[in-house]
């Protein structure tokens, strides 16, 4: 983390624009900056970030963008697919979802249960 990032993030109130649900395709998205500020400082590249409520995949995208291994769990298959599609677009990957039955053998980043 840079000195400027530390100064900006150490303040008690963060200020950054919100995210559009229509643009993302999810009813309750949050801006990428939020998980970025929560993933980057306490972890190192190569660490694993677990997101137990994947939603639109924003936390997974922020984690992967900073070299973390992202692992997500989501009850709604449609949300898991949305997250995978966003990750594929962001990183040029070709990922798929897996179910709880295959999760133990899977190397996929988003599981549905």
N, C-alpha and C positions, 0 to 999 in steps of 0.2 A: 504494500500500500504506500502510495506516495505521501509526502508531507502535506501537500495541498488537499489530498483526499481526506487525510486524517483530520485536518483543520475543519473542512466542510462537514464531515460526518460526526465530529465530536460535539457539535452544537446540539442543544436539547430539542430543537424542532427542525425537521427536514422539510424542504419545500421542493416539489417537482410536479410536473403536470400529470394528470390522471390518464387512464387508458379507455378507449372506446370499445364497448361491448360489441357494437356492430362491426367494427373493423376486425376484431379478434375472432368473433363468432362464439362468444361465451357470455353468459349473463352477468358475471361478476369478475371481470379481469382487473388486474392491478398493473401498474407500470413496471417495466423491467428494472428500473432504478431501485425499487424497493427490495427485491430479493438480492440484487447485486450488492447492496450495502449490508445485507445480512449474511451473505455467503462468503464474500471476499475476506473481511478482516479476521474472522476466527478460524479460518482453514487455509490449507496450502494446496497448490497444484498436486493432483494425484489423490487427494482425499476424496471420500465419498459423501455426497449430499443426498439425504433421503427426503423425499417429498411425499408424505402419506396422503395428501389431498391434491393430486396433480392439476385438476381443473384444465386450464388452457396451456399448461406447461411452462409458464413464465419462469418459475423457480428453476426448473431443469435447464432452460435455455441460459439463464444467468450463470448457473453452476458450470455448465459445459463451456461457456464463453471464457471462463476464468480457469479452465484446465481441471475442473473437478469432475469426478465420475458421478453422473446423475442417475438416481434410481427413484422411480415413482410408482405409487400405488393409487388406483382410482376405482371407485365403485361403478361409475358410469362409463360404459364402453365408448360412447360417443365423445366423451371428454378425453379419454385416453387416445382415441384416434386423432382428435384435434391437436393434442399435444405432440403426438408423433409427426403429424403433418407439418406443424410449425417447426419442429426440430429439423425435419428433412429440408424444409425451405431455408432455414437459417444456416445450416451447416452442409447442405448438399448430401446428406446421408440418405440411406434407403432402409429405414427401420420399420418394423411392424410391431403390433401389440402381441402380448401373450396372455393366456388365461392363468388362473391360479394353479391349474393342474399341470401346466408346463413351465411355470415360473421357476421351479427349482432347477430345471435344466437350461433355462433360457439365459441369454446374454442381452436381452432386450431391455430398454430403459423404462418401459411402462407396463405394469401388470394391471389387469382388471380382476376383481375378486367378486 
